[in-house]
Amino acid sequence: MTLDRDTFFIDGAWAAPTSSGTIEVISPHTEEVVATVPEGTVADIDAAVAAARRAFDEGPWPRLTPQERIDVVQVFSGLYAGKLAEMADVITAEMGSPTSFSNLAQSPAPWMQIEAFLGIARSYPWEEVRDGVMGMPVMVRREPVGVVAAIPPWNVPQFTIMSKVVPALLAGCTVVVKPAPETPLDGYLMAELLHEAGVPAGVVNIVAGGREVGEHLVAHRGVDKVAFTGSTAAGRKIAAVCGEQLKRVSLELGGKSAAIVLDDADLTQAVEGLKFTALMNSGQACVAQTRILASRANYANVVDALAEAVGGMQVGDPMDPATEIGPMVAQRQQERVEKYIALGQEEGARLVVGGNGMPDGLDRGWYVRPTVFADVDNGMRIAQEEIFGPVLSVIPYDDVDDAVRIANDSDYGLAGTVWTGDQAAGLDVARRVRTGTYGVNTYTMDFSAPFGGFKASGLGREFGPEGLGQYTELKSIYLEAPTG
């Protein structure tokens, strides 16, 4: 299949860009160009917002019944299900996600989101009448928030697009999606499926571009809500703009999550689980639990087990089904991770496995060695700052209270796990750690439940009824009391 594109998707059609600028999509494995797409400009964003604005203010989509919108999204879901393998391949090609992860999460999970939101929408209280305390009935309506700017990151592009586009569509909103310049290709495939499903013109518009066009979209007066997934630094800037305009905003931001290994845990099970929860998508995941907390009594055993497991992971071609760790998305990301590995050594952490330099057998690609540090103090930068790569810090604790304290000693609060042979004890830990999602002997995302973070990990929630509610405004209509 050819991956090159020369248009955007605006107002229900493939629209020519306003400039000749292009984005080169480069394979992180080969360092070669795999496709070119147009680079969006401010004028392209203006055209996309204008189309979304017309579709919301004048078009049919917000005025359909919830069931009519559900029916269209259900068609989209069926079409999407038929493209899972192709979508996974596209994402692996553009950002280097190991194909094993792409076929597990990069495309199936977005489709699961669609189905979950459809189920939620069918029973959602779009309009309900309450018995008012003033003696009059009150109708409470949930109406679409308006034009939504959806800005996903590059690490799980479809996953994060779908968490915004699907609830927005079901609520009756219209959307402008600005994919990351590293991963614009999957958005084109999604646009084709939305168009085929019968989503009206202007309801979803897609313009890829860099930071400048993203900032323009966020500040655009034609946008009613911004839904962003990305770095905490960018999230703060977006929140400031939205606050000045009193524009609705939801932010899913960074993390530096902790996994607590209690002494009664099955260490084999825990380490096998941590290979996924800490190193999924080559460590390029906001929920990655890269702080591993082990008791001083069991510390050496945990370090040794992690070192053996991480040191044995297969690193290489992301299209190889056996690959567990692929490349970083870009050279700048490779360099960033390498700087943190060097910093960890400078801070006095003990390098147990990994370190800088290309992994064995590789002479090209933006790879780093999966790395485990021991003797890490939680105050070190490698334990406090989001690295976004396959670098783990093993931190000792004295007792369970100390482990909870260390887990909470972070600017972030997005995810976490506890590994234990006593589920009740694990649940007690889970209740005490200040983070938006948590797992006991496992970590996953259930799309019926809210996902999001405490503290610097964001504002608002995705998934579940709570995620759908992020795209609605509440209206109360006071009704005349019945007579007789």
N, C-alpha and C positions, 0 to 999 in steps of 0.2 A: 504494500500500500504506500502511496505517496503521502508524505507528511507536510509538504510545502503548502502554504496558503497565501493568498494575495488580497483578502478582503476581511472585513469585520462582519459581525452579525448585528444589524441595527434595523429596528422597525420591521421585523419579520422577513428580512431579505439580506443577501450578501452584499454589503456596501463597500465601495471603493474607499480606501483611506484618503485623507486630505494631504498627506505628504508622502515622499518616497522613502522615508526612513524604514528600516527593517530591523527585526530582532533575529539574531542567529541562535538557534537552539542547538546547544553543543552537548554531545554525549559525554557524561562524566567518566565513562569507561575508556573510550577511544580518544577523547579530546578532539573529535572531528564534528563538523556541522552535520546534523541530521535533518534539519529543516530550517526554513526561513518563513517568517510571518511579518505582517506589517507592524510597525511600532506606532501605537496610538499617540495622538496629540491632544491638546486642549480642545481643539475644534472637533475632533472625533468624540470626545467625551461629551461635549455640548450637544452634538447630534444624538447621541445615545440617551442622554438625560431628557432631551426634548421629546424623543419618541416614547420613553417611559412615562413622561408627564402627560402626554396626550392620551396614551393608553389608559392611564389611571383616571384622568379628569373626564375623558369623553368616551372611552372605549367600553366594551361590554364586560371585560373580566371582573372588575370589582362589583358589578351589578348582577352577576350570575348568583344563583343560590350556591350555598356551600356544596350541595350534592353535585351540581353541574361542574363545579371546579374539581371536585373529587373524581368525577368520571374522566375528565381530561388527564389529570395526573395519573390515574390508573392506567390509561393507555400508554403514557410515557413510561411508567414502571415496566410494563410488558416489553416495550421496545428496548429499554435499558437492559433488561435481563438477558436479551439476546445478544448483547454486545459486551458482556463482561470480559471475555478473554481478550477482545480487541482493545478495550479500554485499559486493561492491565498492561498489555504490551506497549501501548502508547506512553503510559506513565513511566514504565521502566526505561523506555528509550529516551525520554526527555529529562528525567531527573535521577536515574540510576538506582531506583528502588529495586532490591532483589526480587526476581520474578516470583519467588516463593511468597514474599510479603505482598507483592502486587496482587497475586491471585487469591490471597487470603483476606486482604483488607483494602487495598487501593481501589478495587472496583466492586467486590461483593458487598462491602460495608456501606458504600453509598446507596446501593440498591436496597439493602436492608433498611436504611433510613427512610427511603421513599415509602416502603411498605408499612413501616412503623408509623410514620406521620399520617398515612392514609387511614390506618386504624384509629388513631387518635382523633382525626378530623371528623370521623363518622359519628363519634359520641361527644364531640366537643360542645360545650354550652354556648353556641354562637348567639343565641337569644333566649333569655329566660325571664320569667315573671316571678318577682318575690313579693311576699306579703310585707308591705311597708309598715313601720312602727307608727307612722302618722295616720294610719287608717286608710291609706291609698295603696293600690298595687304599684309596683315599680318594675318597669321592663329594663333589664340590663343587656345591652348589646355589645358584642365584640366586633369591631369594624376594622378594616385594613388600615395600617399605619400610613400607607402611601407609597411613594417611590423609595426603593431601598437600594443603597450602594453596598454591594457584596464584594468584599476584598479578601480573597483567600491567600494563603502562603504557598510556597513551592513544595513543601515536604509531603503533604497528603492533599493534593489539589482537589480531586473530586470529592473526597470525604468532607472537606471543609466548605466547598461550594454547595454541596447538597444540603448541609446542615442549615444553610441560609436560604437557598432558592426554593426548596420544597415547602417549608412552612410559610414563606412569603407568598408563594403561589396559592396555597390552600387558603390563606387568610384573605386573598384578593388583592395583594400588592402587585406592583410591577417592579422590575429589577434591572439594574445595570451591574454586570459582573466585570471586574477588572482583574483578570488572572495575573499572576506573577510572570515577569518576563522569562524566567527560567522554565516555566511550565505552561505555555499557552495552548499546547496542542490538544489536550484532553477536552478543553472547553469547546473547541470546534465540533468534536464528535457529539458532545452533549447538546449543542445548539441544533445539530441536524435532527437529533431524536426529539427535542422539544417541538421543532417545527413540524415534524412528521406526526406528532401526537395531536396537533391541532391547537397548540397554544397561540392565541391571537397575536397579530403584529404589535410590536412595541412592548409586549409584556415582559420578555426577557431579551436583553441586549448585551453583547459581549465585545469588549475592547481591551486588548492586552496592551500593557505599557509599563513604564517604570515609575519611579517615585513622584516625578512632577505631575503626571496625569492622575496618579492616585491622590495626591494632595488636592488637586483641582476638583476631583470628584467628591472628596470628603467635604470640601467647603462650598460646593455648588448649592445655590439657594433653591434649586429645583428638587433637591434630595431631602426626604423627610426623615430617613433613618440610615445610619451606617452600621453595618455588621462586619466586623473585622476579626481576622485571626492572624496573629503574627507576634512580633517582639513586644515586650513591655515598653521599651523606649518609644516605638512608633505608636503604641496604644495610648500612651500619655499625651502625645501630640494630638492624636485624633480626638481624645476626650476633651482636650482644651478647646478645640475648634467647635465641637458639638455643644459643649457647655456654653460657649459664647452665643451660639445661635439657638440654644434650647432645642437642639435636634436630638431625637432619640438615638441611642447608641448601645450596642452590645459588643463586648471585647473579650475574646478568648486569647489569652496571652501566654507568657512563658511559665516555666516551672523548674524546680530543682528538687524533685521529690525524693523522699526517703523510703527505703525498704528496711523494715526492722526484722531481723532474724532472731527469734527467741531461742533459748537453749534447748527447748523440747521439740524444735522443728525437725522434720525429716530433711536433713541437709541435702540429700540428693534431689528431692522434690523441689526444695527451695531454689537451689542453684539452677536447675533446669527451668524453673519458672522465671528466674531473674534473667536468664539469657534472652527471654522475650521481653519482659517488662522493662528491662534496662537498656536493651540493645535493639529493639524493634526498629526497622527502617534504617539500619546502620547507625543507630543512636540519634537519628534526626527526628525526634518526636518530643513534643512539649510535655507529654506525660511520662517520659522516660525516668525511671527511678534509679538515678545514677549515684545516689548516696546510699551505700549499703551499711547498715548499722548492725554490729555484732558485739556480743558481750565480751568483756575482757577474758572471761574464763574459756570462751569458745572461739576467740578471735583468730587464732592461728589456723584452726580447722576451716573456718569460713574463708579466710584468705587463700589457703591452699586449694580448696575446692573451686573457688571462683577462678583462680589462676589457671588451674587445669582445664576448666570448661571454656573460658574465654580464649586461652592460648590455643585451644584445639579447634576453634571455629574457622570455617572455610571462608576465605576472603578472595574476591575476584569478580569475574564477569557476572554482572547482574542478571543476564539472560540464562545463566546456568542454574537449573533447578536446585543444585546442591549448594549454591552460594548462600551463606548466612549473613555476611557483611559485604555490602557493595561500596562504591565510591561515595565521597561527599558530592553534593550537588554541583559545586563550582570550585575553582581553584582558590578563591578567596576563603571559602569555607574550610578547605583543606588546610590552608595557612593558619586560619583562626584556631583550629583544633590543635595543630602542631605547636602553636604558641602557648596554649594552655598546658600541653604535655611538658614543655620546657619549664613553664612557670611552676608546675607542681613539683618538679625536681628542685627548682630554686627555693621553693617554700619549705623544703625539707621532707616532703613525702617520699616514701620508698617505692620505687618503680619495681613492681613484681613481674609484670608481663607486658609486652608491647613496647611502647616508646616511639620516638620519631624515626623517620626513614620509611621507604616503601616496603610494604609486606613482601615476603619471599615470593619469588616467581612472577612479580609484576614489574614492568619497566615503563608503564605509562598509565594514565588515569589519575583521578584526584582521590587517591586512597590514603588512609591512615591505618596504622596498626591498632587493632582493639587493645586497649590499655587498662591495666588495673593498678591503682595506687593503694598502698597500705600505709599505716601510721599517719593517717590524715586527721588533722584537727578540723573541727567544723568551722572554725574561723578562717581557714585558708580560702583563697579565692577559688581554687578548684572545687571547693565544697559549697561555695555560696553563689557562684555565677554560672549561668546556663551556658554550657559548652556546645551543645547540639552536635555531638559526635560520640563515638564509642569509647568513652573514657569514664571509668568507674572509680569512685573513692570509697574505701572501706574505713569506717569510723568506729572506734571502740566506745562502748557505753558501760556504766557501772551496774545499773539495774533498770527495771522497766520504766520507772519514773524518769531516769536519766535519758533513756532512749526516746521517750515522748518529748522531753525537753529539747533534745537535739533535733528531732524531726521538726519541731515547731520553730526552731531557731533559724528562720529563713524568711526572706522577703516574699517568698512565693507560697502558694497553697493550692496546688492543682490536683495532685494525685498522691498515691502511696500504697504500700502494702505492709502487712505483717504476716510472718511465716511462723506457724506454731502448731503443736499437736493438740492444743486445747482451743476449740473454736470460741468458747465463752470468753477466755482470756484475750483472744484475738479481737473479738468484738468490743471488749472493754478498751483496748488500745485504739481501735478504729474510732470510737466515740471521742477520744481525747485529742487526736491529731487534727489540727485545724487545716483541713484541706477539703476541696469540693467533691472529690471522688476517692474511694479507698477500696482495697480488696483484702480479704482474709484468705491467704493461701492461693490467691489468684488475682488477676487484674484483667478487666475487660470493660467495655462500654455497652450498657444495655440501652437501646434507643427508646425505651419506655420511661427512662429515668433521666432527670436533669444532669447535664454535664457542664462544668465550669469551675472557676476557682475563687478562693479567698485571696485577700490581700492583693499583691501586685500581679496575681495571675488572671485578673480580669474583672469584668462587670457583666451581670446578666447570666443567663443559662441557655444552653442548647439542648435539644432532644426533649422528649416527653411533652406533656401538655404545657409545661413551663416554657419549653422552646418555641412551641407554636404561639404562645401568648406574647412573646417578644415582638411579634409582627402585627399585633392588634392594639387598637385604642378602645378604652371602655367608655361607653355612653349610657347614662341613666335617663330613662324617659318616664316621667311621672304621669300616671293614668288617673282619670276620674274614678272616684270610688263607685262601685256598683250600687244601684238604688234598689230599694225593695228588700 
